[in-house]
């Protein structure tokens, strides 16, 4: 895996897409359930814990793994598109939306969670990485992150999806290389990694109402709609920028010990959990104090992260060793590691990326 040498979107996504070439053959949309070949290790879990499901996108072999959190083991794996990255779940409709980020695919797989089967495939803009759901308005927004032509990133759009019809209704131009997208009220936010800006758009007119400059490459968002805050992972300067969504300006920053990728916000406990891939750690941030209060170290390329506040757990996709790390958010210590299984017909590493809980 190449190291980040220059903090531009192209270099970031060279790192991200290094698995695409060998993943491209796995496009078959079949499902299988691991039996004796699934070597996931059961964990000592409280029997009173609420059983939930984790969904993990495996970028290296074009699958999604389903994990039972009461046992911390893989119970099913199914195929999606090429190089699945971002994933979001709508609990009300029992659907998951998986972002297939390869330029050759550039689609969203819509998954029926009752059967773990694809019910629709939506073609979007080139090289998508993330999706945000606005279920109240029955819309989704997809960040189309990279379309390289002669070494130049030409991607400057987000796709708008009507969730009722599963069709793209509009392409909106934003800054260059939108990596993530978030919705707060009647506003859409995009992190434009190549431009080092945040675009703010109105959900009705789709017009840009503001552009916020940030110091270095912005990657993912953490959204706290109740407190009118959007947190932005600034990869190049190892910090989180805080955006006040009532004014759409920078309301402060939080320094980290490494370059952030993804984050999950625990609004009830005023915490942010931030993955730092190159530093192989997760930082725990106190929102009110605007400082790091703990670090979970010795991980292996942590990327996606999901929280289960009701059970005091954080789940981290460990890209480097094909696993999901379970963190107790009371002690901020690793309490289990769930090994992900390979598909029977694939010799390639799973290379987990995105993660969501239902």
Secondary structure by P-SEA (a helix, b strand, c coil): ccccccccaaaaaaaaacccccccccccbbbbbbccccccccccccccccbbbbbbbbccccbbbbbccccccccccccccccccbbbbcccccbbbbbbcccccbbbbbbcccccccccccccccccccccccccccbbbbbbccccccccccccbbbbbcccccccccccccccccccccccccbbbbbcccccbbbbbbcccccccccccccccccbbbbcccccbbbbbcccccbbbbbccccccccccccccccccccccccccbbbbbbbccccbbbbbccccccccccccccccccbbbbccccbbbbbbcccccbbbbbccccccccbbbbbbccccccccccccccccc
